[in-house]
Amino acid sequence: MSLHCHLTGSVLPATVVELAAKYGVPVPGGRTADTLYDIDSHEDLDEFLRVYDMVGQAVREADDFRRITYESLTTLGADHGVLYREIFVSPPAHPHADYRTLLDGVRAGMREAKQDTGIDSRIIVAINREDTPQAAVDLVREVIEHRRDEVVGIGLDYAEVHGPPGQFHEAYRLAGQAGLHRTAHSESGPPPNIEILLDVLGCTRVDHGYHVVDDPRITERCVTEGIVFTCTPVSSDIGRYSGSGNGKHEKIAAMVDAGLRVTVDSDDPPMFGTDPTNDFAVLSNALGYGPEQLLRFTMNGVEGCWLDDTERAALHRRVLARAAEADAHDLTAATRRGPG
């Protein structure tokens, strides 16, 4: 199960370098495919996002989007046992492609990946919170105008400090009226931001959301309402990106102990030197979680995904069948096979 993975952040480094050369996009510092995503050379989240922006500049044509979607869903998905992914697609990150070009390419890559590997997927269109609220409204209107079945919801990403969630209320209102599901990133902001996501934006999921446990009342509310938190252990525990230093593994442990519905995913896998299997293994090794808890993370994703009831029931059966194939007493085998 994969509910928190960004398409632009999933482009393989060799693909980035190839497409950058094709379109004459400068690669920062003349980096090669081997050094492009060297996170130790980035000072903070803002610098990391500039590399992210460069990747967006290098993906332009429908076939580019088909290719990166296929590679993400296979190399960074099905090859790790992922059965279903809701992938964040960020039109603002790709200034040289119009929305319909992007959408056609992504959908083509999704179809090919499903045909070749069986992985199923849907699209979450992500708003850049560094853009204006009006730009967000315009994007949602375009999503509604060119509605496709694969597009199941909207999200809100980029650095939280640059875009308080409440200012995007109109875009989220329009999305809700159109029947789109809603989520938003909340990694470094205070717990009240999470209530804004729920009460103002109408979110039923929160991406990251680690600081929820800093407020017992909001934590209890989220437990009662069954809010799903899509956590990313590797990317979020890199202190200079997390907004308040390391310790996100302990935050995730506190979320689990409080009874919150937590899922595990890999965010921007190649950019952080990780993959779906590794994020599960890192969290397991850090907190001592065994196969039963890892399966619980996966089932939280099944329950919190945005498929309809019939599709969710079918996915539920697939995940349980995959889990039954794994050796329940061998964590290495379970993580190697992948979480679903």
N, C-alpha and C positions, 0 to 999 in steps of 0.2 A: 504494500500500500504506500502510495506516495501522494501527499497533499501539499507539500511545500518544496517545490523545485521550480527554478526560474529557467525559462528557455534560453534567454540571452546569457545567463550564467552557466549554461550547460554546454556551450559550444567547445568542442575539443580544440586544444591549442593548435594542432597542425591545421585544422580547418580554418581557424582564425587567420593564421599566417598566410595560408593560401588565398583566402578571399581578400585579405588586406592588400596583397600584392596585385590581385586582379583589378581592384578598384583604386589603387594608388593611395591607400589609407596608411599614414605613417604609424609604425609600431613603436610605442614608447621606448626610448633608449636603445632602439635597434634590437630588441629582444628577439630571441628565437622561440620556436615551439617549446623548447626545453625550459626556458626561463620566463616565458610570458606571464605565467601565473605564480611567480615566486612571491608568496605573500609576505615573506620576511623583509622584502624590499619596499613595502608600502607602509607609510607612516601612520595612516588612520583610515577610517571608513571613507572619507571624502576622496582620498587619493585612490583607494581601491575602486570606487565608483567611476573614476575617470577612465580606468582601464575597461571597466564594464561598458562605459560609453563608447570607447574605441571599438569594442567588439560589435556594438550596435551599428556603428558606422560602416562596418565591413560586411554586413548582411543586408542585401538590397533587393534581390530578385526573388520571384516566387520559388524558383528551384533552389536558391540558397536556403530559404525557410523550410522547404521540403527536406533538404539534406540535413540541416541541423536538428530538425524535429526527429527525423528517423534515427540519427545517431544518438540523440539524447534518450529516446525511448528504448533503444536496443542496447547499445554499449553501456549506458548509464541507467538502464532500467531492467529490461527483460533478462539481460545477462546476469543480473543480481537477484533474480527471482521475483522482481516486481510484476504484479499482475494487473495493476491499475494505477494510473497517475492522472491527477488534475494539475496541469502545468500552467504556471504563470507566463503569460505572453504579454510583453510590454511594448505596444506600438510607439509610445514616445521615445523609446530607446533606439528606434530605427528611423531616423529622419529622412532617409532616401527611399523609403517604401511607403506607399499608401496602405490604408487599412485592409482593403480588399485583396491587394497583392499578398500582404502578409498572411491574411487568413486563408487564402487559397493554398499557399505553400504549406502552411502548418497542417491544414486538414489533409493534404496529400501525403505528407510524412506520417501522419497518424494512421492513415489507411494502410500504407505500406508496412509500417511496423506491426500493425495488428495482423496483417496477412502473413508476414514472415515469422512472427514470434508468438502471436496470441495476446500480446499486451493490449489492454483497452485504455483509452485516455479521453480526457475532456479538457476544455480550455477555460482558464480564468483570465480575463483581460485586466491587466494591472495599470492603475493610475500612478503616475509619477507625482509624489507629494511635493516635489520641488517646483512643479508647474503651478499655474494659477488655478483657483477653483473653477473659473470659466473654461479653461482647457480641459478640466476633468468632465465638466458637463458636456462639452462638445464631443469628447471621446465616447461617453456613454450614449449620447444620441446617435453617434455613428454605429456603435455596437447594436443598438436597437433597430436602426434603419436597415442594417445588413445582418439581421439575426440569422444565426445558423444553430442547428441542434447541438453541435459540439460545444458551443459557448454556454457554460452553465452559470457563470457568476463573474463578479468583479472583485478586485483587490486593490490595495493601496500599499506601495512600497517606496524604496529609497529612505534616506536618513530621516528618522522621525523628528529630529530637532528642527528640520527645515520646513516641516509641514504639519502643524497640529491637526489632528483628525477632524475636529469639528467644522473646519472651514470647507470640508467637502460634502456637507450635508445634502446639498441640492443634487449633486451627481448621484449620491447613494439613494436619495428619494426617488429619482427617475428610474434607477436600476430596480428598486423594489417594486415600483408600479409595473414594470415590464416583466416581473416574475423572475428576475435574476437573483441568485444567491449572493451573499455579501460576506467578505472577510477583510481584514486589514492587518498590516504589520504593526506591532507594538513591542519593540525590543528594549529601548532605553528609556521610554517615558514612564511617568509615575502611574500607580494603580488607577487614579481617576480617569486616565486616558482610556482604560479598558471599559469603564462604564460609558464613556462617550461612544465607543465603538458599538456597544450594545443598545444604548438608548437613543442616540442621535443618528447613527449610521445603519442601525438594524442588522448588525453582524451576528451570525450564529457560530462563527469560528474566529479565533484570534491566532495570528501567526506570531510565533515566539511567545510573548506575554509573560515573561519570567517574573516581572515585578508584581504580578497579581498576588503572590504570596506575602508581599509586604503589607497587605491590608486584609486582616481576617474577615471583615464583613464582605468585601468584594469577592474574596476567595469562596466564602460560603455561598454567596449568590451564584457564582459560576458553577459550583458543584450542583446546586439545586436545579439550575436551568440546563445543565448538561452541555455547557459550552466546551467545544473542542479546541485544544491548544496544539498547534503544529510546531513542535520543537525541533531544533537542528543542533545537536550536541557539538559537532566539530566547529562549524562556523561561529556559533554563538559563544564558544569558550575561548575565542581568540580575543584577549582583553581590549585591544585597541579598536576592535570593531563592535564590541558589545555595549559600549557606552558607559560602563561602570566597572571595568576590570574583569578579571576572570571570576570563576565561581558559578558559571551557569549550570554545570552538572549538579551542583548542590541545590540550585534553584529547581531544577527538574525533579530532583529527589523529593524536595519539599512539596512540589505540585502533586506528585504521585501519592505521597503520604497523606495529603489533604483530600484525596479522592477526586481530583480533577481528571478530566478525560484528555490524556496526553497522547500524541502520536510522535513518531520519530521519522525525520527525513534528512536530506542532505543539502538543501538550499541551492548553492551554486557549486556543484560537486568538483569539477576540475579546477575551478578558481581557488578552492580551499584544499585541494589535494585529498579529496575524499570521494566516497561513493556510497550508495545505500547500504551495502554490507558493512562498510567501515563505521558508519555512524552508529549502527546497532552495536557493533563490537566494542567501539570506544565507550559507549554509555554502559554497556554490560560490564566491561572491565573496571570502569571507574566506580560504579555503584553496586556491583555484585549481583546484577539482575540475571536470573536464569531464564530458560526457555518459556516458562509460563508467563512471566511478566513481559517478555518480548512479544509473545503472541497477543497479550492484552493490548499492547501499543498498536499492533496491527489491527486488531478487532475494533479498537476505538476509531481507527481510520475508516474501516468499513462502515461503522455506524454513523460516522460524521461526514461521509462523502456525499456528493450531490447527485448521485444517481437516483432514479425513481425506485419505488419499492420493489418492483419485479427485478430490476437490474441489480439492486443491492442484495437481494436474496440470492441471486445467482452468484454474485461475487463472494458472498459469505460462504457458500458451499465450496467454491474454488479455493478460498484461503484455507478452510478447514481440511480440505483434501490435500493441499500442499503441506500443511503442518503435520498431517498424519504420515506423510512420507518421510519426514525428518525423524531422527533418533531423539526422542524427547529427553534422553538422559545425556546427550552429548551436545553441549553448547556450541562447540566448534562446528559440528555438522549442521546445526540449526542456523547459525549465522552465515555459514558458507552457502547454504542453499538459498538464503535470502528470506526476508520477512514477508513477502507478499506485496 
